[in-house]
Amino acid sequence: MSAKRLSANRAMWTQNVRQIGWIVIIHLLLWLAAIVLPIGLSYSQYDPKVGNVPQWKNVYYISNGFETLIAWLVPILAAAGVLRYMHEKRSADFIHSLPIRRTELLVGQVLFGWMLLIVPLAVTALAAIGCLYGLDLRWPIGAADVGRWFGETLVMETVIFAFSIVIGVLVGQSVLHIVLTNIFLVFPAGIMVLMFSNLSLLLYGFPDMYYLSSELEQWVMPIRYAMLTDQAMSAGEIGMLLLLSLLFFSLSIWLYERRPTEAAGQALAFSVLRPLFVYGVAFCSWLVGGFYFGNVESKWNWTIFGYISFSLIGYAIAQMVIAKTWRVFHRWKGYIAFAGAMGVICLLVHFDPLGYEQRVPALADIKQVYFGQSAMNFAHPEMIGRSFEEVDQFLRSQENIKAVRAFHEQLVHDQPSPPRFANIRTVVIGYVLKDGTRLLRRYVVPIEPYMPYFQRIMGSNEYKQQYYLLLRPSYSPIRQVTIRNVETGRPVVVLADPKEIESFVQALKQDLWNEPVEDIIGGGSTWQGNIELLQSDGDSFTVPLSSHSTHVREWLQQQHHWEQIQKR
């Protein structure tokens, strides 16, 4: 490197220290407040008689929400600081006139920005280790936990910093740089939520939540960081994030070599991105409008209003950002073309040329059916059977397979659209076919017109046996039964004798077998008390003593307990 280039680089670093050196101080103070300060406060408040040592499982438990904010926002601030020179016209013209290549200039700025991140993290880690071993307490965490925190936090801050550098090269304003970086960090998950939610409006029966699995939130870096309390990064994930950071840095250098100098002060540095930005904002606004009005009003006229109004607002705002003026209302032709294209796409999806809505498997192809309210339990059947009442069930009897399929066919034919405040129930119908393939649909159904179908399915012995823990083949023995007053909650009858308990449970089982489907769905009968059953493993569950509990009532009358329950 020539003396001129070395001098220019040194001048840039000196200028950086003067202008954005405060970021490293803020970064350090924030991490000390999030990690080291709580350790010191816990030590100062320790009482040997109480033994109140905080039970942190790892460093992320110390102040998880605060730590997430630091790891999320400070790297974006650092990237905005080191790229500020290219977003102001006077400084951009001056810096780019220096005898230094753009690649060297950007690499120097990136290294300086990365030092703003790594130095405070290293100092905080050393300070935390010093406190843990210098303050004589039996801390639940040690140096290994701090080391894990340092490594994972550095990786997370690095990938957010690298991503923000790419965005900074693409735009020409610091404010837009910060705003767009935050938007694009949540964009992958956000756009999928909006697209699948709108598909559920256009395609009858589309189970949007089935595709919006819990893994989706891991695509959002800040949320993934918050999840490090319980889900540590694997070596593969760390390697992938570091490779992603390297790709981001390489892309930013490639883009910077081609970035026009006069882009400083413009919304977007590359003219080819401007129409993409305008129509991208309009598209996202279109989805937001449909999602909002489709879920609030559930009527097509309101959904269409949401599509048009929100997309028009988004289109206008994007044009204002690009043009840097509010006088953009003459540019309406572009929106007409966009709205026409989106209208055609929505109509194509709604008219369903592929027959998605009408698809019902042949009876001979079905191995088992799923009937319930949660699409997630269809994907994770191991979650079923953990509570006393299980609405979601896999049914295997031929009679229930026929009943569920008949219900599905009727819903496909009717396509009911109940009012928002009607007596409705979410119905999720799934099929596991003999060839291993699966099919799932989700409907919102008015209860009264389809009660015969509910009664046929939910009134079957197979469904009820899996619905109630007490009717399943195995459960922990009941060691105590307590009947509580429905108004006061106080125990009025307590059964502890094994023979009495066995006799009572048999009477209760008979009532559960005979329970009307209306009660299971939620129509409910009059409650006269609560039956609390304590299992031998310590777990307990409650069954209502209702007007339909005829066998239990007879048993209580025979044992002369009914009078106690009747007393208020």
Buried (B, 14 or more C-beta within 10 A) or exposed (E): EEEEBEBBBEEBBEBBEEBBBEBBEBBBEBBBBBBBBBBEEBBEEBEEEEEEBBEBEBBBBBBBEBBBBBBBBBBBBBBBBBBBBBBBBEBBEEBBEBEBEBEBBBBBBBEBBBBBBBEBBEBBBEBBBEBBEEBEBEBBBEEEBBEBBBBBBBBBBBBBBBBBBBBBBBBBBBEBBBBBBBEBBBBEBBBBBBBBBBBBBBBBBBBBBBBBEEEBBBBBBBBBBBBBBEEEBEEEBBEBBBEBBEEBBEBBBEBBEEBEBEBBEBBBBBEEBBEEBBBBBBBBBBBBBBBBBBBEBBBEEBBBBBBBBBBBBBBBBBBBBBEEEEEBEEBEEBBEEBBEEBEEEBEEBEEBEEEBBEBBBEEEEBBBBBBBEBBBBBBEEEBBEEEBEBBBBBBEBEEBBBBBBBBBEBBBEEEBEBEEEEEBBBBBBBBBBEEEEEBBBBBBBBBEEBBEBBBBBBBBEBBBBBBBBBBEEEBEEBBBBBBBBBEEEEEBBEBEEEEBBEBBBEBBBBBBEEBBBBBBBEEBBEEBBBBBBBBEEEEBBEBBBBEBBEBBBBBBEEEEBBEEBEEE
